[in-house]
């Protein structure tokens, strides 16, 4: 279903209260924020820190849910399982690189076209801005290169506009600059990776890779055109999410920990296909992802 915001953005997917799963998310987010706030107060973290974790934990849950919907548009369960995992990780004290998650979300939507139309100028500006933030704030020098892959893939499927083409060299420069002047060039940080985490990552990667390879025909339709989602594009979006997770290892254990939301989505996609939520059979996927 098209939304007024689509006049300005081809990557925004507003939350619609009339959609049951969307309404559930609207209810869950404040509950998550309050629960995390209370949990941290119980653990004597102080009001300011508890409020910070509650707010950012809820925001992370929101973005994780949204990315989960892009990872598996036919199954609502994947997004909710991913959300639950991210909340659990926040309760355990893990932080999250929100700008990196946001940049990856926009890159995936640009490639998989779950909304439908080609990205607009404002979308490209937002994508580049999120990538700049991911580099400067989160230290994710690899994120611009993943966005470049998304842009190049989209170009191979349909000739893009000039702003989209100009974004490619801009992102390469941002990523290369961060790599050669920051921690990227010191890939020895990968020595900090914990073996147990690496084994878990390998197992998830193999299982997700199999799911991507064997992706069945899709029931979901694009938001605006109301035509079936392109299986090839959805698969490309899934690959981008997997690449985002794997690339986080390049920053060592701290980077992996900061991007566990991405791995929550990947892990959830393995189980989500086997769990049925009522809305799955109603195909409400077009409007069930955040802006």
N, C-alpha and C positions, 0 to 999 in steps of 0.2 A: 504494500500500500504506500503510495507516494505521500510525502509530507511537505508542508510549506518550506521547511529548511532545505529541501532538495533543490530549490531555486537558486540557492547560494553554494551548496556543497553536494558533491557526488560521493563523499565518503562518510558523511554523518548518518548515523542510524539512531534516531531518537527513541527513547523508551516510551512506549504507549501503555498507559494504565489499563486500557480496555483489553489488552492482551494478558491472559492469566499469568504467564511466566514473567512478563514484564512487571506486572503488579506485585508479584511475589518478591521480585528484586527490590522494588521500591520500599516494600515493607521490611525486607531483610537488612538493608543497608544501615538504617539507624539502629536496629537491634544489634548488628555486628559492632558498630561504633561504641554503643553503650556497654556491650558485653566485654569488649577489649579494654575499655576504660576501667570498668569495674575489676576485671581480672588483674590489671596492672596496679590498681590501688591495693588490692589484697596482697600483692607481692611487694608492696611498699616501694613502688617506683616513683612516688610523688605525683601530685595532681597534674603539673605541667607535662611531665613525660607521659603519664597515663592518657592525657587528652591528645597528645601528639600521636601516640600509637593507635588510639581509638580512631582518630580522624584518618590517618594515613592507612591504617589497616582496612578501613571500610572502602577507601578509594582504591586500594589495591584489589580488594575483593571485586569491586565493580569492573575494573579493567581486566582482571583475570576472567571474570564471567564473559565479558565482551569478546576477549580473545578466544575463549572456549567456543563461542558461537561461530566464530570464523573457522576454527579448526574442524568443527563437526556441525555444519548447518542443519543436518537432518535430525540430530538428536539433542534435545534440550538438556538431557541428563549430563552430558559432558561438561557443559558450562557450569552447572550447579555443583558437580563434583569438584571441578577446578576451583570454584569459589570456596568451597568447604576446606579444601587443602590449603589454600592461601590464608584463610582465617586461622587454621590450626598452626601454620608456620609463623604467623604474626604473633599468636599467643605464646609461641615458644621463644620469641624474641628476635626472629629474623626480620631484617629490614628489606625494603624492596626498591629497586631502581625504577621509579615510576615513569620517568621521561623515556627510558629505554623501552619499557612496555608500551607506552603510548606511541612511540615512533614505529615500533614493530606492528602494532595494530593498524596504523594508517598505511604502512607499506603493504601489509597483507590485503587490506581492503582495496588498495589500488590495483593489486594483481588479480584478486579473485572476483572482483566486480559483483559482490553480493548486493550492492545498491543498484548497479546497472550502468549509469552513464560514465563517460570518461571523466577523470579528475579535473576539477576546475582550478583556476589560478589560485584562489584562496586555499584550496586543498594542498597544492604544491608548496605554497608558502608555509602552511602549517607543518607539512611533512619535513621540510628543510629545517624549520625552527625546532621541531621536536628532536631531530637528529643532532642539531647543534647543542641543545640542552643535554641530550644523552651523552655527548662527548665531554662537554664542559663540567657538568654536574655529576654524572654517573661514571665518567671515565670510560664509556663504552665506545672506544675508537672504531670498533668493527661494525657498529650499527649503520653508519652511512653506506658502507659497502653492501649490506643486506638490502638497504633501500634502493641502491643502484641496481641490484639484481631484479628487484620488483619493477623498477622503471623500464629496464631493458626488456624484461619479459613482456610487459604490457605493450611495448613498442613492436615486438615481434607479432603480437596478436592483432593489433590495430594501430595505425599511425597516430602518434600522440601529437599534442599541441606544442608550441614553441616553449612555453614555460616549463613543461614537463621535460623537454629535451635539455633545456639549460640547467635543470636541476641535477642532471647526471654529473657534469664536470664539477659543479659546485659541491656536491656531496663527496665526490672523490677527493677534492682538495681538502675538505673538512676532515675526512677520515685519514688521509695521508699526513696532513699536518699534525693531527693528534698522535698518530703512530710514531712519527719520527722525532717529535719533541716531548712526548709524554712517556707513559709506562709501556706503551705498546711495543716499542722496540726491544724492551727488556722482557722477552717471552720466557725468561727464566722463572717468572712468577708462577708459571704452571707447575713448578716443583712443589708449590704449596698445596696443590690439590690432594685431598684426602682419598685414600684408595677405596674406601667403602662408598663414597659418593661417586667416584669414577665408575665403579662396577655398576652401581644403580643407573647411572647415565647410559652406559653401554647397553644394558638390558632394555631400558625404555626406548633407546634409539632403534634397536633391532626390531622391537615389537611395533613401534610407530612406523618404521620404514615398511614393514610388511603391510600395515593397514593402508598406507599411502599407495603402495603398489597395487593392492587389491581393492581400491576404492570402488564401491558399487555405483550404479546409476543413482542420481540424486532426485529427491522429491521437491526440494526447496526451489523457490522462484525468487527472482531479483525484486528488490523493493519497488523500483519505479516502473520498469517495463512489465513486471508480472509475467516474465517468461522464465523457463527453467534455467537454473544456474548452470554455467559451463563447467562440466566435469574436469576439463583440463585446467581451467583457471582455479577451481577449488583445490585441486591437487597441488598446484603451484603455491597457493597460499599455505597449505599444510607444510610443504617443503620449506617455505620461508620461516615458519614458526620453529621447525626442527633446526634449521640453520641458526636461528637466533639463540636457541638453547645451547647448541654446540659451540657457537662463537663465544658464549659467555665464559667458557673454560679458558679462553685465551688470557683472561685477566686473573687467573688463579682462583683460589678458594673463596676469597672475598667477593669476587665478581660472580662466581657460581651461586654463592649464598644470596647475593643481591638480585639474582634473576631466577630465583626458585619459582616465581609465579609462572614463568614460561614453562618450566618443567612440570609444574602442577597441571597446566593445560595439556601437555603431552601425555602425562600419566593418566589424566582423566579421560583422554580420548580412547585409551585402551579399554577402560571399563564402561564408558558412557554408551557405547553401542549396544551393550547388553542390558541396559536399564531403560525402562519405558516410563516416561512421564506423559500424562494425559495429552498434553499439547502436541506431542510428537505426531500423533495421528491426525492432528488438525492442521499440520504444516503451518505453524505460526511463525516460522523462522524469519521471514523478511523483516519484521519490525521488532525483533526481540534483541537487538544489540544497541549498545549505548552510542551517544554522539561522538 
